[in-house]
Amino acid sequence: MVSTVAAATKFQKSDFARNLVYEMILRGSDSAAAPAKTRNNRPFPDHGVLMGVISKVVDSIYLNVVNAGHTLGDLPPELSELCIHLVGAPTFAAIVHKLTRSNGDNLLICEGFQPDLLLWILSHFDGSIRIVLAGTQIFERTAKYGSRSLSVMIETVCTLKQCVKGHSRIQLLELRGEAWTALESAYDEADIKVTTGHRSRLYSSNLGDPSRLLNRDEIYRVRVLVQKLATWMFDVPISSTSQQDIEFSADVSHSSSACELRIGDLFSQWPDIIDDRSEKSDGAMTSMAFILDHLSDTRLSDGTGMAMSTISMFCNCFPAVVDLLKDVSDRCRCRACRNEETRDDYQKECLRRAAIDHLHMMIGHSIADAFGVEDASGLLPLEDYVKEISDLLSRLVRGVVKWDQWFNVAASTALGYSPINAQRSQRPTSDRPRRDIVAVQFGSKVCVAKWLGTKRTMHAHECFTLDIAEGQIPGVLGDCTFFQAAPTGEGHFDTYRARSYSSDGPSIVAA
């Protein structure tokens, strides 16, 4: 089941994995010819009961195995440029069921490239495999153990640049004597959205990224803009302001040339995107005319004292975003863009929304990169993530840099939890004041401040660092637990002890 969940979530989210496991169980019980409540002359749970159990198991595998980076790997490089077409869970399960029950050689005919099904086959089929694209063999793997063979014929030459949509026909045949006999045939819609639940490299335009709606030029412009934003952001002068919390005051209107400390000095490394000198990023370091020298609270509100929306805040503080959104809006066909409504009105598939979400995601990745995070979780809820990045930037232009918020962005990028949950865990009570978050346990992975538990006094330079490990902190219950810190000495970075807060209630855990 673990390998099935890993294959199912390579190009779709966990909902598909749940449905796939459910369909496989039904076919394994010969359910198609049996009544709903009695299959194989035995009582069988109804859909709701069975799906409840399956969801628990699949979600646990997804969180503790797949999100930890344990997957089936990538498809062979010969198949990497082919356009992805997906079938539904019933068809996927039917093909797998008939293939595993077959005793002879098989032929799988696909109208389009089926990567998740092929990934499952490459991981489970012990015979030789041959893949043919439009009459040309492009991949072959000889058998190590089994004597059976499987030939996969992909009929349509379809690439990522030019996709042929329509129905996705798939058929499985078995060689019986000298003739091929059909075992399973199905037609599925080929417009199933491609996404991923697996981990991906930072800054990569992965399958679940909002950039799937943008063209290459727009993605490039977002990347260039993020390089400029990150270069400015990490060069902002700061000074320490608190002896109880790890908090700094930022002066966004002045140059860092004469300052003693800047945001970049808080980290052990600068994000790779700043130093990207690849051909596509050539010229990305050109200075940008940020209008930050006259910032005031009125520029960050809508005139009624309410905080601005994400797009308004960006456009008012960083005018370079306006040009990008205008060009993207001209290509968008959503109602808001067609009617030239305000920049804050957009629909789910709006290109302006996709551009601003991708911009936020890339900024979040640059922060995580500076903390030392190497890859991003596929579990991360994009909407909550964008809100947290927007709030972080809003605080920055107001002159506030707080450790726990920047740590929260980096940790949620690495682990995949909702950063909004961290804010909820920090709500003070009558017997518990608000403290900084210093560690997070999410599933089988842990993010912890690198200086936590040290006996020496820590300084501001390079204090924004974290360690990531796989495992469980002793005494922690629940899938997601946040650890808050209370200073034990008078030094700003003295030793801390941690208190954890989980969905099951607070518990004390020694750091």
C-alpha positions as CSV (number, residue, x, y, z in Angstrom):
1,M,0.0,0.0,0.0
2,V,2.9,2.4,0.7
3,S,4.2,2.1,-2.8
4,T,0.7,2.5,-4.3
5,V,0.2,5.8,-2.3
6,A,3.7,7.0,-3.4
7,A,2.8,6.3,-7.1
8,A,-0.7,7.8,-6.8
9,T,0.6,11.0,-5.3
10,K,3.3,11.6,-7.8
11,F,1.0,13.5,-10.2
12,Q,-2.1,13.9,-8.0
13,K,-3.0,14.7,-4.5
14,S,-4.0,12.3,-1.6
15,D,-7.7,12.3,-2.6
16,F,-6.8,10.3,-5.6
17,A,-4.7,7.9,-3.6
18,R,-7.7,7.3,-1.2
19,N,-10.0,6.6,-4.1
20,L,-7.4,4.3,-5.8
21,V,-6.9,2.2,-2.7
22,Y,-10.7,1.9,-2.3
23,E,-11.1,0.8,-5.9
24,M,-8.3,-1.7,-5.5
25,I,-9.9,-3.2,-2.4
26,L,-13.2,-3.5,-4.1
27,R,-11.7,-5.3,-7.1
28,G,-9.7,-7.6,-4.9
29,S,-13.0,-8.6,-3.2
30,D,-14.6,-9.3,-6.6
31,S,-17.1,-6.6,-5.7
32,A,-18.3,-5.9,-9.2
33,A,-20.5,-9.0,-9.2
34,A,-21.4,-9.0,-5.5
35,P,-24.1,-7.1,-3.6
36,A,-23.0,-4.0,-1.7
37,K,-23.2,-5.5,1.8
38,T,-22.1,-9.1,1.0
39,R,-19.1,-9.7,-1.2
40,N,-17.7,-13.2,-1.5
41,N,-20.5,-14.3,0.8
42,R,-19.0,-12.3,3.6
43,P,-20.2,-9.1,5.2
44,F,-18.5,-6.0,3.6
45,P,-18.5,-2.5,5.0
46,D,-20.3,0.2,3.1
47,H,-18.5,3.0,1.3
48,G,-18.5,5.5,4.2
49,V,-17.1,3.1,6.8
50,L,-14.4,1.7,4.4
51,M,-13.4,5.1,3.1
52,G,-13.0,6.3,6.7
53,V,-10.5,3.5,7.4
54,I,-8.7,4.0,4.1
55,S,-8.4,7.7,4.6
56,K,-6.7,7.2,8.0
57,V,-4.2,4.8,6.5
58,V,-3.5,6.7,3.3
59,D,-3.1,10.0,5.2
60,S,-0.7,8.5,7.6
61,I,1.4,7.0,4.8
62,Y,1.3,10.3,2.9
63,L,2.3,12.3,5.9
64,N,4.9,10.1,7.5
65,V,6.4,8.4,4.4
66,V,5.8,10.4,1.2
67,N,6.2,13.8,2.9
68,A,9.4,12.6,4.5
69,G,10.8,12.1,1.0
70,H,10.5,8.3,0.7
71,T,9.1,7.8,-2.8
72,L,9.5,5.6,-5.9
73,G,11.8,8.1,-7.5
74,D,11.4,9.7,-10.9
75,L,10.4,8.1,-14.3
76,P,13.3,7.3,-16.7
77,P,14.7,10.4,-18.4
78,E,13.5,9.1,-21.8
79,L,9.9,9.8,-20.6
80,S,10.5,13.2,-18.9
81,E,9.4,15.3,-21.9
82,L,6.2,13.5,-22.7
83,C,2.9,15.3,-21.9
84,I,1.1,13.9,-18.9
85,H,-2.4,12.3,-19.3
86,L,-4.1,10.7,-16.3
87,V,-6.9,8.3,-15.8
88,G,-9.4,8.1,-13.0
89,A,-9.0,5.8,-10.0
90,P,-11.5,3.1,-11.2
91,T,-9.6,2.7,-14.5
92,F,-6.2,2.7,-12.8
93,A,-7.4,0.1,-10.3
94,A,-9.0,-2.1,-13.0
95,I,-5.7,-2.2,-15.1
96,V,-3.6,-3.0,-12.1
97,H,-6.0,-5.7,-10.9
98,K,-6.1,-7.4,-14.3
99,L,-2.3,-7.1,-14.8
100,T,-1.5,-8.7,-11.4
101,R,-4.0,-11.5,-12.0
102,S,-2.6,-12.3,-15.5
103,N,-0.2,-15.2,-16.0
104,G,1.0,-14.4,-19.5
105,D,2.6,-11.7,-21.5
106,N,0.7,-8.4,-21.7
107,L,0.2,-5.4,-24.0
108,L,-0.9,-2.1,-22.6
109,I,-2.2,0.4,-25.3
110,C,-2.5,4.0,-24.2
111,E,-3.8,6.9,-26.3
112,G,-1.7,9.2,-24.2
113,F,1.2,8.9,-21.7
114,Q,0.0,7.6,-18.3
115,P,3.0,8.3,-16.0
116,D,1.4,7.4,-12.6
117,L,0.2,4.0,-13.9
118,L,3.6,3.4,-15.5
119,L,5.4,4.4,-12.3
120,W,3.3,1.8,-10.4
121,I,4.1,-0.9,-13.1
122,L,7.8,-0.2,-13.1
123,S,7.8,-0.6,-9.3
124,H,5.7,-3.8,-9.1
125,F,6.0,-5.7,-12.4
126,D,8.9,-8.2,-12.1
127,G,9.1,-9.0,-15.8
128,S,10.6,-7.2,-18.8
129,I,9.1,-3.9,-19.9
130,R,9.2,-2.2,-23.3
131,I,7.7,1.2,-24.0
132,V,6.9,2.2,-27.6
133,L,5.9,5.7,-28.7
134,A,4.2,6.0,-32.0
135,G,6.0,3.0,-33.4
136,T,9.5,3.8,-31.9
137,Q,10.9,2.1,-28.9
138,I,12.0,4.7,-26.4
139,F,12.6,2.6,-23.2
140,E,13.4,-1.0,-22.3
141,R,14.0,-2.8,-19.0
142,T,15.0,-6.5,-18.9
143,A,13.5,-8.8,-16.3
144,K,15.5,-9.5,-13.2
145,Y,13.3,-12.2,-11.7
146,G,10.1,-12.9,-13.6
147,S,9.7,-14.4,-17.1
148,R,6.7,-12.3,-18.2
149,S,6.9,-9.3,-20.5
150,L,4.8,-6.2,-20.8
151,S,4.8,-3.9,-23.9
152,V,3.4,-0.4,-23.4
153,M,2.3,1.3,-26.7
154,I,1.7,5.0,-26.5
155,E,-0.3,6.0,-29.6
156,T,-0.2,9.8,-29.6
157,V,3.0,11.8,-29.8
158,C,2.2,14.5,-27.3
159,T,4.7,16.8,-25.7
160,L,4.6,19.4,-22.9
161,K,4.7,22.2,-25.5
162,Q,1.9,20.8,-27.6
163,C,-0.7,18.8,-25.8
164,V,-3.5,16.8,-27.6
165,K,-6.5,16.8,-25.4
166,G,-9.6,14.7,-25.5
167,H,-10.5,11.2,-24.2
168,S,-7.7,9.1,-22.8
169,R,-8.3,5.6,-24.1
170,I,-6.5,2.7,-22.5
171,Q,-6.6,-1.1,-23.1
172,L,-4.9,-4.1,-21.5
173,L,-4.5,-7.3,-23.5
174,E,-3.1,-10.7,-22.7
175,L,-1.3,-13.1,-25.1
176,R,-3.2,-16.4,-25.2
177,G,-1.6,-18.8,-27.6
178,E,-1.0,-16.7,-30.7
179,A,-3.8,-14.2,-30.2
180,W,-4.2,-11.1,-28.0
181,T,-7.3,-11.1,-25.7
182,A,-8.6,-7.9,-24.2
183,L,-8.7,-7.9,-20.4
184,E,-9.8,-4.4,-19.7
185,S,-10.7,-1.3,-21.8
186,A,-11.7,2.2,-20.6
187,Y,-12.2,5.8,-21.8
188,D,-11.3,8.5,-19.4
189,E,-11.4,12.3,-19.7
190,A,-7.9,13.6,-20.4
191,D,-8.3,16.9,-18.7
192,I,-7.7,15.7,-15.1
193,K,-5.5,18.4,-13.5
194,V,-1.9,17.4,-12.9
195,T,-0.5,18.3,-9.5
196,T,1.9,16.5,-7.1
197,G,2.0,15.6,-3.4
198,H,5.7,14.8,-3.5
199,R,8.6,17.0,-2.3
200,S,10.2,19.3,-4.9
201,R,13.3,21.4,-5.3
202,L,13.1,25.0,-4.1
203,Y,12.1,27.5,-6.8
204,S,11.1,24.8,-9.2
205,S,7.8,25.2,-11.1
206,N,6.4,21.9,-9.9
207,L,3.2,20.3,-10.9
208,G,1.2,21.8,-8.0
209,D,2.5,25.3,-8.5
210,P,0.2,28.2,-9.6
211,S,2.7,28.8,-12.4
212,R,1.0,26.1,-14.4
213,L,-1.4,28.8,-15.6
214,L,1.4,31.1,-16.7
215,N,3.5,31.1,-19.8
216,R,7.3,30.8,-19.9
217,D,7.8,34.6,-20.3
218,E,5.5,35.3,-17.3
219,I,7.3,32.7,-15.1
220,Y,10.6,34.2,-16.1
221,R,9.5,37.7,-15.2
222,V,8.2,36.5,-11.8
223,R,11.6,34.9,-11.1
224,V,13.5,38.1,-12.1
225,L,11.2,40.1,-9.8
226,V,11.7,37.7,-6.9
227,Q,15.5,38.0,-7.4
228,K,15.2,41.8,-7.0
229,L,12.8,41.6,-4.1
230,A,15.1,39.1,-2.3
231,T,18.2,41.2,-3.0
232,W,16.5,44.2,-1.5
233,M,14.9,42.3,1.4
234,F,18.1,40.7,2.7
235,D,19.9,44.0,2.5
236,V,17.4,45.9,4.7
237,P,19.2,47.5,7.8
238,I,17.9,46.2,11.2
239,S,18.6,46.6,14.9
240,S,17.6,44.5,17.9
241,T,14.6,45.7,19.9
242,S,13.6,43.0,22.4
243,Q,15.2,41.2,25.3
244,Q,12.4,38.7,25.7
245,D,11.6,37.8,22.1
246,I,13.8,37.5,19.0
247,E,12.6,40.6,17.3
248,F,14.3,43.3,15.2
249,S,13.4,46.8,13.9
250,A,13.9,47.2,10.2
251,D,14.6,50.5,8.4
252,V,13.4,49.9,4.9
253,S,13.9,53.5,3.8
254,H,17.7,53.7,4.2
255,S,20.7,52.0,2.7
256,S,22.6,49.3,4.5
257,S,26.0,50.7,3.5
258,A,26.6,52.3,6.9
259,C,24.6,49.9,9.1
260,E,26.0,47.3,11.5
261,L,23.4,44.7,10.9
262,R,21.1,43.8,8.0
263,I,18.5,41.0,7.5
264,G,20.9,38.9,5.5
265,D,23.4,38.8,8.4
266,L,20.8,36.9,10.5
267,F,21.2,33.9,8.2
268,S,24.1,31.5,7.7
269,Q,23.7,31.7,3.9
270,W,22.0,33.9,1.3
271,P,19.4,32.3,-0.9
272,D,20.6,30.8,-4.2
273,I,18.2,32.7,-6.3
274,I,20.1,36.0,-5.6
275,D,23.3,34.5,-7.0
276,D,21.7,32.8,-9.9
277,R,23.8,33.6,-13.0
278,S,22.2,31.1,-15.4
279,E,21.5,32.3,-18.9
280,K,17.8,32.6,-18.2
281,S,18.5,34.9,-15.2
282,D,21.1,37.1,-17.0
283,G,20.5,40.7,-16.1
284,A,18.2,39.9,-13.2
285,M,20.2,42.0,-10.7
286,T,19.4,45.3,-12.3
287,S,18.3,47.8,-9.6
288,M,14.6,48.2,-9.0
289,A,13.0,51.5,-8.1
290,F,11.2,50.6,-5.0
291,I,9.1,53.4,-3.5
292,L,9.9,52.8,0.1
293,D,11.2,56.1,1.4
294,H,7.8,57.5,2.1
295,L,6.0,54.5,3.5
296,S,3.3,55.1,6.1
297,D,0.5,53.2,7.6
298,T,-2.0,54.8,5.1
299,R,-0.1,53.2,2.3
300,L,-0.7,49.8,3.8
301,S,-4.4,50.2,4.5
302,D,-7.4,50.8,2.3
303,G,-8.3,54.2,4.0
304,T,-10.6,52.6,6.6
305,G,-7.8,51.3,8.8
306,M,-8.2,47.8,7.4
307,A,-5.2,46.0,6.1
308,M,-4.8,45.9,2.4
309,S,-5.3,42.7,0.4
310,T,-2.2,40.9,-0.9
311,I,-2.3,42.4,-4.4
312,S,-2.9,46.0,-3.2
313,M,-0.1,45.8,-0.6
314,F,2.3,44.5,-3.2
315,C,1.4,47.1,-5.8
316,N,1.6,50.0,-3.4
317,C,4.9,49.0,-1.9
318,F,6.5,47.5,-5.0
319,P,5.3,49.2,-8.2
320,A,7.2,46.8,-10.4
321,V,4.5,44.3,-9.6
322,V,1.9,46.5,-11.3
323,D,3.5,46.1,-14.8
324,L,3.6,42.4,-14.4
325,L,0.0,42.1,-13.3
326,K,-1.2,44.4,-16.1
327,D,0.4,42.3,-18.8
328,V,-0.9,39.1,-17.2
329,S,-4.4,40.6,-16.9
330,D,-4.5,41.4,-20.7
331,R,-4.1,37.6,-21.4
332,C,-6.6,36.5,-18.7
333,R,-10.2,35.6,-19.6
334,C,-11.7,35.6,-16.1
335,R,-14.7,37.9,-15.5
336,A,-12.7,40.3,-13.3
337,C,-9.9,40.8,-15.9
338,R,-12.3,41.1,-18.8
339,N,-14.4,43.8,-17.1
340,E,-11.3,45.6,-15.8
341,E,-12.4,45.4,-12.2
342,T,-10.2,46.4,-9.3
343,R,-6.9,44.6,-8.8
344,D,-8.3,42.8,-5.7
345,D,-11.1,41.1,-7.6
346,Y,-10.1,37.9,-9.1
347,Q,-11.5,34.4,-9.6
348,K,-9.9,31.0,-8.8
349,E,-8.3,30.5,-12.3
350,C,-7.3,34.2,-12.7
351,L,-3.9,34.7,-14.1
352,R,-3.3,37.7,-11.8
353,R,-4.0,35.4,-8.9
354,A,-1.6,32.8,-10.3
355,A,1.2,35.3,-10.8
356,I,0.9,36.8,-7.3
357,D,0.6,33.3,-5.7
358,H,3.7,32.2,-7.6
359,L,5.5,35.3,-6.6
360,H,4.7,34.7,-2.9
361,M,5.7,31.1,-3.2
362,M,9.1,32.0,-4.6
363,I,9.7,34.6,-1.9
364,G,8.8,32.0,0.7
365,H,11.3,29.6,-0.9
366,S,14.0,32.3,-0.8
367,I,13.5,32.7,3.0
368,A,13.5,28.9,3.5
369,D,16.6,28.6,1.4
370,A,18.4,31.2,3.6
371,F,17.4,29.1,6.7
372,G,19.0,26.0,5.1
373,V,16.0,24.2,3.8
374,E,16.8,22.1,0.7
375,D,13.4,21.2,-0.7
376,A,9.7,22.0,-0.3
377,S,6.9,19.7,0.9
378,G,4.0,18.9,-1.5
379,L,1.5,19.1,1.5
380,L,1.8,22.8,1.9
381,P,-1.6,24.6,1.6
382,L,-1.0,27.4,-0.9
383,E,-3.7,29.8,0.3
384,D,-2.5,29.8,3.9
385,Y,1.1,30.0,2.8
386,V,0.4,33.1,0.6
387,K,-1.3,34.8,3.5
388,E,1.6,34.2,5.8
389,I,4.1,35.5,3.3
390,S,1.9,38.6,2.7
391,D,1.7,39.2,6.4
392,L,5.5,38.8,6.7
393,L,6.2,41.4,4.0
394,S,3.6,43.8,5.4
395,R,5.3,43.7,8.8
396,L,8.7,44.1,7.1
397,V,7.7,47.3,5.3
398,R,6.3,48.5,8.6
399,G,9.7,47.9,10.2
400,V,9.1,44.6,12.1
401,V,11.2,41.4,11.7
402,K,10.1,38.7,14.1
403,W,12.0,35.4,14.4
404,D,9.0,33.1,14.8
405,Q,7.3,34.4,11.7
406,W,10.3,34.0,9.5
407,F,11.0,30.6,11.1
408,N,7.4,29.6,10.5
409,V,7.7,30.3,6.8
410,A,10.8,28.2,6.5
411,A,9.5,25.3,8.6
412,S,6.1,25.2,6.8
413,T,8.0,25.2,3.5
414,A,10.0,22.2,4.6
415,L,7.4,20.2,6.5
416,G,4.1,21.1,4.7
417,Y,1.9,22.2,7.6
418,S,-0.4,25.2,7.5
419,P,1.5,28.3,8.8
420,I,-1.8,29.6,10.1
421,N,-1.8,26.8,12.7
422,A,1.4,28.2,14.2
423,Q,-0.3,31.5,14.8
424,R,-3.2,29.8,16.6
425,S,-0.8,27.9,18.8
426,Q,0.7,31.2,20.0
427,R,-2.5,32.8,21.3
428,P,-1.7,33.8,24.9
429,T,-3.9,32.6,27.8
430,S,-4.2,33.7,31.4
431,D,-1.5,31.2,32.5
432,R,0.6,31.1,29.3
433,P,2.0,34.2,27.7
434,R,2.9,34.3,24.0
435,R,6.3,33.0,23.2
436,D,8.4,32.5,20.1
437,I,8.1,29.2,18.2
438,V,11.4,27.4,18.1
439,A,10.5,23.9,16.8
440,V,7.8,22.0,14.9
441,Q,7.0,18.3,14.8
442,F,4.9,17.4,11.7
443,G,4.4,13.8,11.0
444,S,7.8,12.1,10.9
445,K,9.9,15.3,10.3
446,V,11.1,17.9,12.8
447,C,12.3,21.5,12.3
448,V,14.2,23.0,15.2
449,A,16.2,26.2,15.7
450,K,19.8,25.3,15.4
451,W,20.7,27.2,18.6
452,L,18.0,25.6,20.7
453,G,19.4,23.9,23.9
454,T,22.9,25.4,23.5
455,K,24.7,26.5,26.7
456,R,26.4,29.5,25.1
457,T,25.0,32.9,24.5
458,M,23.8,33.3,20.9
459,H,24.3,36.5,18.9
460,A,22.2,38.1,16.2
461,H,24.6,37.1,13.4
462,E,23.5,33.8,11.8
463,C,20.8,33.2,14.4
464,F,18.2,32.5,11.7
465,T,19.1,28.9,11.1
466,L,17.4,25.6,11.6
467,D,18.0,21.9,11.5
468,I,15.7,19.3,9.9
469,A,15.6,15.7,10.9
470,E,13.4,12.7,10.4
471,G,12.0,11.1,13.6
472,Q,9.8,11.8,16.6
473,I,10.4,14.0,19.6
474,P,9.8,11.8,22.8
475,G,6.6,12.6,24.6
476,V,4.9,14.3,21.6
477,L,1.4,13.3,20.6
478,G,-0.5,14.4,17.6
479,D,0.5,14.9,13.9
480,C,1.5,18.6,14.3
481,T,3.0,20.1,17.4
482,F,4.6,23.5,17.9
483,F,7.2,24.2,20.6
484,Q,7.4,27.7,22.1
485,A,10.4,29.1,23.9
486,A,10.8,30.9,27.2
487,P,14.2,32.5,28.0
488,T,15.9,31.1,31.0
489,G,18.6,33.8,31.3
490,E,18.9,37.5,30.7
491,G,20.9,37.3,27.5
492,H,18.9,37.8,24.3
493,F,19.9,34.4,23.0
494,D,20.4,32.4,26.2
495,T,19.3,28.8,26.6
496,Y,15.6,28.1,26.0
497,R,13.3,25.4,27.2
498,A,10.3,24.5,25.0
499,R,6.6,23.9,25.7
500,S,4.6,22.0,23.0
501,Y,1.1,22.6,22.0
502,S,-0.8,20.1,19.9
503,S,-4.3,19.5,18.9
504,D,-4.8,17.2,21.9
505,G,-3.8,19.9,24.3
506,P,-0.6,21.3,25.9
507,S,2.1,19.1,27.3
508,I,5.6,20.0,28.6
509,V,8.5,18.7,26.7
510,A,12.1,19.3,27.6
511,A,14.2,20.9,24.8
